[in-house]
């Protein structure tokens, strides 16, 4: 490999793909986001390892001279400074600073030709070194106790902001979906049937989910807290449905309907199930004096027998959900939605409105000529950026804080470890329940805002 190609691999966005002709052609906007997501996955994986007591024990058992090595790097007798919630706080501090710096560096970039755009789209090897240096440097911050206490509150605020952005985008997605398919009824009446069918499915799922939770998570005697929460959340689903089709709302927002409230009801049902699953088990004594777990499904008693399998699958699902939220919430349409700017109904095209965050198809026929030679990367941002660079890094900055708080069990950080993360925590339970109620409030506000502020223009 020539020195020029080696340098391109370190600095450019297309260099690595030049070394492998078997790689598919890929857009520059997609490859850049993929690389940042890869960095994010590496750090999150490191955080999960730091929170694992199993990994710590295996390292102590199988690594020769483990204690001597720990003392040599001044990490404690058993490297206790490199594990636990405090280590995760430091590593996530470095990752958050990394994305925040790039957020400032990429402000007001409109195309990929500027110097700052090249910094965003290239120099991957040096960025990896910078990320590693920032994560490592956080361990040398003086007065660690003060730093950890202050950083904990910053992480909580950032984590809640990340949840809020995702909830706002969910509400926007529900409105866009209904408006998108309603626009199709002008040319084809079959869109009415599609709307009715999907709405029926949504409400069937929400109703079935709430009924199932009432069966499995409550008992005839006891479980009063679960009964109250299921009743409240079921009532909220009914409330938003009635408000969505009320005449006063329909007069101001003719595009409001049951499809949006069905989507929100399904999400409320999912969050309710997730919260009840994350609730610490209640143990009581039966008539024989034995401990019995109540208010959980019977099949859930043996759910956590293989802790390692549950931990790996659960962690993978957590990372996947966070990455999906990050990548789909950084498109221009999502950014406009957060600022209250929506497309006019007459400009909608009837299709299923998945966020265009990961474009895999190429529409430029010139780029697809089979005989054409050249870079495997397609430079699709010469005229304008596909997504907002600074907003992209800001979302990953918030995601870093959200991961930090989630992996360390939010406010139950001192006894947190990754193996017990999926067995129940009051902090996670109340965070999910609060997210559920905030989502309902946000959707209700989009319905009643035109009534409360009749002089302002709202478009949803």
C-alpha positions as CSV (number, residue, x, y, z in Angstrom):
1,X,0.0,0.0,0.0
2,X,1.4,3.3,-1.0
3,X,2.1,6.1,1.5
4,X,-0.6,8.2,-0.2
5,X,-3.3,5.6,0.4
6,X,-2.2,5.2,4.0
7,X,-2.5,8.9,4.5
8,X,-5.9,8.9,2.9
9,X,-7.1,6.2,5.2
10,X,-6.1,8.4,8.1
11,X,-7.4,11.7,6.8
12,X,-9.9,11.2,4.0
13,X,-13.4,9.8,3.8
14,X,-12.8,7.7,0.8
15,X,-9.3,6.3,1.3
16,X,-10.2,3.1,3.1
17,X,-12.8,2.2,0.5
18,X,-10.2,2.6,-2.3
19,X,-8.3,-0.3,-0.8
20,X,-11.2,-2.7,-1.3
21,X,-13.0,-2.9,-4.6
22,X,-15.5,-5.4,-3.3
23,X,-17.0,-2.8,-1.0
24,X,-20.3,-1.4,-2.2
25,X,-20.6,2.2,-3.3
26,X,-21.7,4.4,-0.3
27,X,-22.7,8.0,0.1
28,X,-20.3,10.3,2.0
29,X,-23.1,11.5,4.3
30,X,-23.8,7.9,5.3
31,X,-20.2,6.8,5.7
32,X,-19.5,9.7,8.0
33,X,-22.4,9.0,10.2
34,X,-21.4,5.3,10.3
35,X,-17.9,6.1,11.5
36,X,-19.2,8.4,14.3
37,X,-21.7,5.7,15.3
38,X,-18.8,3.1,15.3
39,X,-16.9,5.4,17.7
40,X,-20.0,5.7,19.9
41,X,-20.4,1.9,20.0
42,X,-16.8,1.4,21.0
43,X,-17.1,3.7,24.0
44,X,-20.5,2.3,25.0
45,X,-19.1,-1.2,24.9
46,X,-16.2,-0.1,27.0
47,X,-18.6,1.4,29.6
48,X,-20.6,-1.9,29.7
49,X,-17.3,-3.8,30.3
50,X,-16.4,-1.3,33.1
51,X,-19.8,-1.9,34.8
52,X,-19.5,-5.7,34.6
53,X,-18.5,-7.6,37.7
54,X,-18.1,-10.8,35.7
55,X,-15.4,-9.2,33.5
56,X,-13.6,-7.8,36.5
57,X,-13.5,-11.2,38.1
58,X,-12.4,-13.0,34.9
59,X,-9.5,-10.5,34.4
60,X,-8.4,-11.0,38.0
61,X,-8.4,-14.7,37.6
62,X,-6.8,-15.1,34.1
63,X,-4.4,-12.2,33.7
64,X,-1.0,-12.9,35.3
65,X,0.4,-10.3,37.7
66,X,-2.9,-8.5,37.5
67,X,-2.5,-6.8,40.9
68,X,1.0,-5.7,40.2
69,X,-0.1,-4.2,36.9
70,X,-2.9,-2.3,38.6
71,X,-0.5,-0.9,41.2
72,X,1.9,0.0,38.4
73,X,-0.6,2.2,36.6
74,X,-1.9,3.6,40.0
75,X,-5.4,2.3,39.5
76,X,-5.7,0.7,42.9
77,X,-4.8,-2.8,44.2
78,X,-7.4,-4.5,41.9
79,X,-7.9,-1.7,39.3
80,X,-11.0,-0.5,41.2
81,X,-10.5,3.0,39.7
82,X,-11.0,1.6,36.2
83,X,-14.4,-0.1,36.9
84,X,-17.7,1.0,38.4
85,X,-19.9,4.0,37.9
86,X,-17.1,6.6,38.5
87,X,-15.0,5.1,35.6
88,X,-18.1,5.2,33.3
89,X,-18.6,8.9,34.3
90,X,-15.1,9.7,33.3
91,X,-15.2,7.9,30.0
92,X,-18.5,9.3,29.0
93,X,-17.2,12.8,30.0
94,X,-14.5,12.4,27.4
95,X,-16.9,11.2,24.8
96,X,-19.4,14.0,25.5
97,X,-16.6,16.6,25.3
98,X,-15.5,15.0,21.9
99,X,-18.9,15.4,20.4
100,X,-19.5,18.8,21.9
101,X,-16.2,20.2,20.5
102,X,-17.2,18.9,17.0
103,X,-20.7,20.5,17.5
104,X,-19.0,23.9,17.9
105,X,-16.5,23.2,15.0
106,X,-19.3,22.4,12.6
107,X,-21.7,25.3,13.2
108,X,-23.1,26.9,10.1
109,X,-21.7,24.4,7.6
110,X,-23.9,24.3,4.4
111,X,-21.8,22.1,2.1
112,X,-18.9,19.6,2.2
113,X,-16.4,21.9,0.4
114,X,-15.4,24.1,3.3
115,X,-12.4,23.4,5.5
116,X,-14.4,22.6,8.5
117,X,-16.6,20.2,6.6
118,X,-13.4,18.2,5.7
119,X,-12.6,18.0,9.4
120,X,-16.1,16.6,10.0
121,X,-15.9,14.1,7.1
122,X,-12.3,12.9,7.5
123,X,-9.3,12.4,9.7
124,X,-10.7,9.3,11.2
125,X,-7.5,7.9,12.7
126,X,-6.7,11.2,14.4
127,X,-10.3,11.5,15.7
128,X,-10.0,8.0,17.2
129,X,-6.7,9.1,18.9
130,X,-8.4,12.3,20.1
131,X,-11.4,10.4,21.5
132,X,-9.1,8.0,23.3
133,X,-7.0,10.8,24.7
134,X,-10.1,12.7,26.0
135,X,-11.6,9.5,27.6
136,X,-8.2,8.7,29.2
137,X,-7.5,12.3,30.3
138,X,-10.8,12.4,32.3
139,X,-9.1,10.0,34.8
140,X,-6.6,12.8,35.6
141,X,-9.1,15.5,36.5
142,X,-8.2,16.8,40.0
143,X,-10.7,16.7,42.9
144,X,-12.6,13.7,41.5
145,X,-15.3,13.8,44.1
146,X,-16.4,17.3,43.2
147,X,-16.2,16.5,39.5
148,X,-18.3,13.3,39.8
149,X,-21.0,15.1,41.9
150,X,-21.3,18.0,39.4
151,X,-21.1,15.8,36.3
152,X,-23.9,13.6,37.7
153,X,-26.4,16.5,37.5
154,X,-25.2,17.5,34.1
155,X,-25.7,13.9,32.9
156,X,-29.2,13.8,34.3
157,X,-30.2,17.0,32.6
158,X,-28.6,15.9,29.3
159,X,-30.2,12.4,29.6
160,X,-33.7,13.9,30.1
161,X,-33.1,16.3,27.1
162,X,-32.3,13.3,24.9
163,X,-35.5,11.6,26.0
164,X,-37.4,14.8,25.4
165,X,-36.1,15.1,21.8
166,X,-37.1,11.5,21.0
167,X,-40.6,12.1,22.4
168,X,-41.0,15.3,20.4
169,X,-39.9,13.4,17.2
170,X,-42.3,10.6,18.0
171,X,-45.2,13.0,18.2
172,X,-44.0,14.6,14.9
173,X,-43.8,11.2,13.3
174,X,-47.4,10.4,14.3
175,X,-48.7,13.7,12.8
176,X,-46.6,13.3,9.7
177,X,-47.8,9.8,9.1
178,X,-51.5,10.8,9.3
179,X,-51.0,13.8,7.1
180,X,-49.0,11.8,4.6
181,X,-51.6,9.1,4.1
182,X,-54.5,11.6,4.3
183,X,-52.9,13.4,1.3
184,X,-53.1,10.2,-0.6
185,X,-56.8,10.0,-0.3
186,X,-57.1,12.8,-2.9
187,X,-55.8,10.5,-5.6
188,X,-56.8,7.1,-4.3
189,X,-59.6,6.3,-1.9
190,X,-57.8,3.1,-0.9
191,X,-55.7,5.2,1.4
192,X,-58.9,5.5,3.6
193,X,-58.9,1.8,4.0
194,X,-55.2,1.8,4.9
195,X,-55.8,4.5,7.5
196,X,-58.7,2.6,9.0
197,X,-56.8,-0.7,9.1
198,X,-53.6,0.7,10.7
199,X,-55.6,2.7,13.2
200,X,-57.5,-0.5,14.2
201,X,-54.3,-2.4,14.6
202,X,-52.8,0.3,16.7
203,X,-55.7,0.4,19.1
204,X,-55.9,-3.4,19.2
205,X,-52.2,-3.6,20.2
206,X,-52.6,-0.9,22.8
207,X,-55.8,-2.4,24.3
208,X,-54.4,-5.9,24.2
209,X,-51.2,-4.8,25.9
210,X,-53.0,-3.0,28.7
211,X,-55.3,-6.0,29.3
212,X,-52.4,-8.4,29.2
213,X,-50.5,-6.3,31.8
214,X,-53.6,-6.2,34.0
215,X,-53.7,-10.0,33.9
216,X,-50.0,-10.7,34.4
217,X,-48.8,-7.7,36.6
218,X,-51.7,-7.5,39.0
219,X,-53.4,-9.9,41.4
220,X,-56.8,-10.0,43.1
221,X,-55.3,-9.0,46.4
222,X,-52.4,-6.5,46.4
223,X,-50.5,-4.9,43.5
224,X,-52.4,-1.7,44.1
225,X,-49.6,0.4,42.6
226,X,-49.6,-1.5,39.4
227,X,-53.4,-1.3,39.2
228,X,-53.4,2.5,39.6
229,X,-50.6,3.0,37.0
230,X,-52.4,0.8,34.5
231,X,-55.7,2.6,35.1
232,X,-54.1,6.1,34.8
233,X,-52.2,5.2,31.6
234,X,-55.3,3.5,30.1
235,X,-57.3,6.6,30.9
236,X,-54.7,8.8,29.3
237,X,-54.9,6.8,26.1
238,X,-58.7,7.2,26.1
239,X,-58.4,11.0,26.8
240,X,-56.0,11.7,23.9
241,X,-58.3,9.7,21.6
242,X,-61.4,11.7,22.6
243,X,-59.5,15.0,22.3
244,X,-58.1,14.2,18.9
245,X,-61.6,13.7,17.4
246,X,-63.4,16.4,19.4
247,X,-65.1,19.0,17.2
248,X,-63.2,22.0,18.6
249,X,-59.8,20.4,17.7
250,X,-61.1,19.2,14.3
251,X,-62.1,22.7,13.4
252,X,-58.6,24.1,13.9
253,X,-56.7,20.9,12.9
254,X,-58.6,18.9,10.3
255,X,-55.6,16.6,9.9
256,X,-55.8,15.4,13.4
257,X,-57.3,11.9,13.8
258,X,-57.2,8.6,15.5
259,X,-54.1,7.4,13.8
260,X,-51.9,9.8,15.7
261,X,-53.5,9.0,19.0
262,X,-53.2,5.3,18.2
263,X,-49.5,5.6,17.7
264,X,-49.1,7.5,21.0
265,X,-51.3,4.9,22.7
266,X,-49.1,2.1,21.5
267,X,-46.0,3.9,22.7
268,X,-47.6,4.6,26.1
269,X,-48.4,0.8,26.3
270,X,-44.9,-0.1,25.5
271,X,-43.4,2.3,28.1
272,X,-45.8,1.0,30.7
273,X,-44.8,-2.5,30.0
274,X,-41.1,-1.6,30.0
275,X,-41.5,0.3,33.3
276,X,-43.4,-2.5,35.0
277,X,-40.7,-4.9,33.8
278,X,-38.0,-2.7,35.2
279,X,-39.8,-2.4,38.6
280,X,-38.0,-4.2,41.5
281,X,-39.7,-7.4,42.5
282,X,-42.0,-7.4,45.5
283,X,-41.4,-10.3,47.9
284,X,-43.9,-11.4,50.5
285,X,-44.2,-14.4,52.9
286,X,-46.8,-17.0,52.0
287,X,-48.7,-19.2,54.5
288,X,-45.8,-21.6,54.7
289,X,-43.3,-18.8,55.6
290,X,-41.6,-18.9,52.2
291,X,-40.6,-15.8,50.1
292,X,-42.9,-15.4,47.1
293,X,-42.5,-12.8,44.4
294,X,-45.8,-11.1,43.5
295,X,-47.0,-8.7,40.9
296,X,-44.9,-10.2,38.1
297,X,-45.7,-12.9,35.5
298,X,-45.2,-16.4,36.6
299,X,-42.9,-17.1,33.6
300,X,-40.8,-14.1,34.7
301,X,-39.6,-15.9,37.8
302,X,-36.9,-17.8,35.7
303,X,-36.4,-15.0,33.2
304,X,-33.0,-14.0,34.6
305,X,-31.4,-17.5,35.1
306,X,-28.8,-16.9,32.5
307,X,-27.6,-13.4,33.5
308,X,-24.9,-13.2,30.9
309,X,-27.2,-14.0,28.0
310,X,-29.8,-11.5,29.2
311,X,-27.1,-8.9,29.8
312,X,-25.6,-9.3,26.3
313,X,-29.0,-9.2,24.5
314,X,-30.3,-6.4,26.6
315,X,-27.2,-4.3,26.1
316,X,-27.2,-4.9,22.4
317,X,-30.9,-3.8,22.2
318,X,-30.1,-0.7,24.2
319,X,-27.3,0.4,22.0
320,X,-29.3,-0.4,18.9
321,X,-32.3,1.8,20.1
322,X,-30.0,4.7,21.0
323,X,-28.2,4.6,17.7
324,X,-31.5,4.5,15.8
325,X,-32.7,7.5,17.7
326,X,-29.5,9.4,17.1
327,X,-29.3,8.7,13.4
328,X,-32.9,9.2,12.5
329,X,-33.3,12.4,14.6
330,X,-30.5,14.2,12.9
331,X,-32.0,14.7,9.4
332,X,-33.1,18.1,8.2
333,X,-36.8,17.2,8.4
334,X,-36.4,16.1,12.1
335,X,-34.5,19.3,12.9
336,X,-37.2,21.4,11.3
337,X,-39.9,19.5,13.2
338,X,-38.2,20.3,16.5
339,X,-38.3,24.0,15.5
340,X,-42.0,23.7,14.6
341,X,-41.6,23.8,10.8
342,X,-43.5,21.2,8.8
343,X,-44.2,20.6,5.2
344,X,-47.5,21.9,3.8
345,X,-50.2,19.2,3.4
346,X,-50.3,19.7,-0.4
347,X,-46.6,18.9,-0.6
348,X,-46.9,15.6,1.1
349,X,-46.2,12.4,-1.0
350,X,-48.2,9.3,0.0
351,X,-45.8,6.8,1.3
352,X,-44.9,5.3,4.7
353,X,-43.0,8.2,6.3
354,X,-40.0,6.5,7.9
355,X,-37.4,9.1,8.7
356,X,-34.9,9.4,5.8
357,X,-31.9,9.1,8.1
358,X,-30.1,6.3,6.4
359,X,-30.4,6.6,2.6
360,X,-29.1,3.4,1.1
361,X,-30.4,3.8,-2.5
362,X,-28.8,6.1,-5.1
363,X,-31.0,8.1,-7.5
364,X,-28.2,9.7,-9.5
365,X,-28.0,7.5,-12.6
366,X,-24.6,9.0,-13.5
367,X,-23.2,7.6,-10.3
368,X,-24.4,4.1,-11.1
369,X,-22.8,3.6,-14.5
370,X,-21.4,0.1,-14.4
371,X,-18.3,0.9,-16.4
372,X,-17.3,4.0,-14.4
373,X,-14.1,3.8,-12.3
374,X,-13.3,5.9,-9.3
375,X,-13.8,6.3,-5.6
376,X,-16.2,3.9,-3.9
377,X,-17.6,6.9,-1.9
378,X,-20.2,9.1,-3.6
379,X,-19.8,12.8,-2.6
380,X,-23.5,13.7,-2.3
381,X,-23.1,16.9,-0.3
382,X,-21.3,19.2,-2.7
383,X,-24.3,21.4,-3.2
384,X,-25.8,21.1,0.3
385,X,-25.5,19.0,3.4
386,X,-28.0,16.1,3.8
387,X,-28.1,16.6,7.6
388,X,-27.0,19.4,10.0
389,X,-23.5,18.6,11.2
390,X,-23.7,20.6,14.4
391,X,-27.1,19.2,15.3
392,X,-25.8,15.7,14.6
393,X,-23.0,16.1,17.1
394,X,-25.2,17.7,19.7
395,X,-27.6,14.7,19.6
396,X,-24.6,12.4,20.1
397,X,-23.5,14.6,22.9
398,X,-26.8,14.2,24.6
399,X,-26.8,10.4,23.8
400,X,-23.4,10.1,25.6
401,X,-25.0,11.6,28.7
402,X,-28.1,9.4,28.4
403,X,-25.9,6.3,28.1
404,X,-23.9,7.4,31.1
405,X,-27.0,7.7,33.3
406,X,-28.7,4.6,31.9
407,X,-25.7,2.2,32.3
408,X,-25.1,3.5,35.9
409,X,-28.8,3.0,36.9
410,X,-29.5,6.8,36.9
411,X,-29.6,7.7,40.6
412,X,-28.9,4.3,42.0
413,X,-25.3,4.5,40.8
414,X,-23.4,3.2,43.8
415,X,-24.8,-0.3,43.7
416,X,-25.1,-0.5,39.9
417,X,-23.6,-3.2,37.7
418,X,-24.5,-4.3,34.2
419,X,-25.5,-7.8,35.3
420,X,-28.3,-6.5,37.5
421,X,-29.3,-3.7,35.1
422,X,-32.2,-5.7,33.6
423,X,-33.4,-7.1,36.9
424,X,-35.2,-4.0,38.2
425,X,-34.5,-0.5,39.4
426,X,-36.7,2.2,40.9
427,X,-34.8,4.9,39.1
428,X,-35.3,3.3,35.7
429,X,-39.0,2.6,36.5
430,X,-39.8,6.2,37.3
431,X,-37.8,7.5,34.4
432,X,-39.8,5.4,32.0
433,X,-43.1,6.3,33.6
434,X,-42.2,10.0,33.5
435,X,-41.3,9.6,29.8
436,X,-44.7,8.0,29.2
437,X,-46.6,10.9,30.8
438,X,-44.4,13.6,29.1
439,X,-45.2,12.0,25.7
440,X,-48.9,12.2,26.4
441,X,-48.6,15.9,27.5
442,X,-46.6,16.8,24.4
443,X,-49.2,15.2,22.1
444,X,-52.0,16.9,24.0
445,X,-50.2,20.2,23.6
446,X,-50.0,19.8,19.8
447,X,-53.8,19.3,19.9
448,X,-54.9,22.1,22.2
449,X,-52.2,24.7,21.4
450,X,-54.2,26.2,18.5
451,X,-57.2,26.6,20.9
452,X,-55.1,28.2,23.6
453,X,-53.3,30.6,21.2
454,X,-55.8,31.3,18.4
455,X,-53.7,34.2,17.0
456,X,-50.6,32.0,16.3
457,X,-50.2,29.7,13.3
458,X,-49.7,26.0,14.0
459,X,-49.0,23.4,11.4
460,X,-48.9,19.7,12.4
